[in-house]
Amino acid sequence: MLKRYLLSPGPTPVPEKVLLDMAMPMIHHRTSEFSNIFKEVREGLKPIFGTRQDVLILAGSGTAAMEAAVVNTLNEGDKVLVVNAGKFGKRWVEIATTYGLDVITIDIEWGRSVKPDQVESKLIAHPEIKAVLVQASETSTTAYHPIEEIGKIVSLRDETLLIVDGITSVGVYETKMDEWGIDILITGSQKAFMLPPGLALIALSEKAWKFTEKSRIPKFYLNLKKERKSQLENTTSWTPAVSLIIGLKSVLEIMNKEGLPNVYKRHALCAEATRKGLMAMGFELLAKDIPSNSATGIVLPEGFDGGKFVKLMREKAGLTFAGGQDHLKGKILRVSHLGYHDFFDTIIALSSLEIGFSQFGLKVELGAGVKVAEEIFKNHLGV
């Protein structure tokens, strides 16, 4: 028997109750039954986003929400600032250039976090910048960016939006969209929301909604003004992902039963245990400034075939980790600790890596990482 463990930063495991709820007989999306579910989900998302604004639910991946953020608020030729610090910072660049925006970047070594004064300096040098596009948690490098501090800078500028990819931060960190001055916040279903891929979630500030009145970039399926009008009536403009929305209702019930402060604390503790456990095994963290609480990246030894290791651990041991992307392919390993992940999942991740690395010829002391994690967890089990 080979029991499988999904330990990559998306997709993440789905709770059994959620799977069962999504397996219920299909209901029609233009009925009061669905509208009641949809209304409950819409309201339930607001505390997690930290907003009083509407959180729109789209059928699509997180990239759909990234694209929607751009095409609904900006215009061809607008100057935007992108924090280009990883694979998904690069995606902001690609989306913006696709629609003819004038892109300025802050290019950062993968694994580093942007400094707020770097953003402020660019805004001072280019006061015509219409938007700052940044990840909160850069999934490809497992680094976190100081969004709260950046929000304080950008919110002082009435003609500049702060657009944040929160795909691996919303539901991991307490996020205060309104208080921090985030104008557009997005996420996806397959990360902390413990669902299969297929839902994109996006919220806009009043400031951002004013920008939508001036945007002339063509949009049809991702027209947020049209979608907002429909969703205020607890329906959608286009066919929704019915089963995923039913699943999201179940997820919100699970998160609220645990309590959002406990959700964030659990993520923080699992992240701390993973980081310290891997360091005790002798590895260097990829994230140098502010490691993310969603996943931990480590630098693999020179000559070690990370791609082969990930493949064999998945196929032979049943454990799915994530490797590196672009120039980090084969050079790093990423271990998830977000979503449906608890203390003992972290123990499994660390113990399996100790065994796996030892099998691959690395000198790793068995139990070194696990012991550190157990010391962190032992006072938090609630028994």
Sequence and secondary structure as in RCSB ss.txt:
>XXXX:A:sequence
MLKRYLLSPGPTPVPEKVLLDMAMPMIHHRTSEFSNIFKEVREGLKPIFGTRQDVLILAGSGTAAMEAAVVNTLN
EGDKVLVVNAGKFGKRWVEIATTYGLDVITIDIEWGRSVKPDQVESKLIAHPEIKAVLVQASETSTTAYHPIEEI
GKIVSLRDETLLIVDGITSVGVYETKMDEWGIDILITGSQKAFMLPPGLALIALSEKAWKFTEKSRIPKFYLNLK
KERKSQLENTTSWTPAVSLIIGLKSVLEIMNKEGLPNVYKRHALCAEATRKGLMAMGFELLAKDIPSNSATGIVL
PEGFDGGKFVKLMREKAGLTFAGGQDHLKGKILRVSHLGYHDFFDTIIALSSLEIGFSQFGLKVELGAGVKVAEE
IFKNHLGV
>XXXX:A:secstr
    EE SSSS    HHHHHHHTS    SSSHHHHHHHHHHHHHHHHHHT SS EEEEES HHHHHHHHHHTT  
TT EEEEEE SHHHHHHHHHHHHTT EEEEEE  TT    HHHHHHHHHH TT  EEEEESEETTTTEE  HHHH
HHHHTT TT EEEEE TTTBTTB   HHHHT SEEEEETTSTT S S EEEEEE HHHHHHHTT  S  STT HH
HHHHHHTTTS SS   HHHHHHHHHHHHHHHHH HHHHHHHHHHHHHHHHHHHHHTT EES SSSB SSEEEEE 
 TT  HHHHHHHHHHHH EE B   GGGTTTEEEEE  SS  HHHHHHHHHHHHHHHHHTT    TTHHHHHHHH
HHTTSS  
